[in-house]
Amino acid sequence: MDDDLWALIEPLLPPRPVLDRLCLQGVLLVLHNDMAWQFLLLEAGFGSRQTRWRRLDRWQKAGAFDQLHQVLLT
């Protein structure tokens, strides 16, 4: 994900102590490839599957993921 795109996305996400950028990349990788969460291993550097799932859940509940989705589509 390039820095210009991340500059648009980052303000939409609530602040978190774990790197949102890597977590988001892991979430998008899982969703884009229609793969099970457990197949993206911790060693890949995107955080644990529980962290990615919880983060996605929080983003969805906050309405941030819908906005993020629109940014990525444009």
Buried (B, 14 or more C-beta within 10 A) or exposed (E): EEEEEEEEBBEBBEEEEEEBBBBBBBBBBBEEEEEEBEEBEEEEEBBBBEBBBBBBEBBEEEEBBEBBEEEEEE
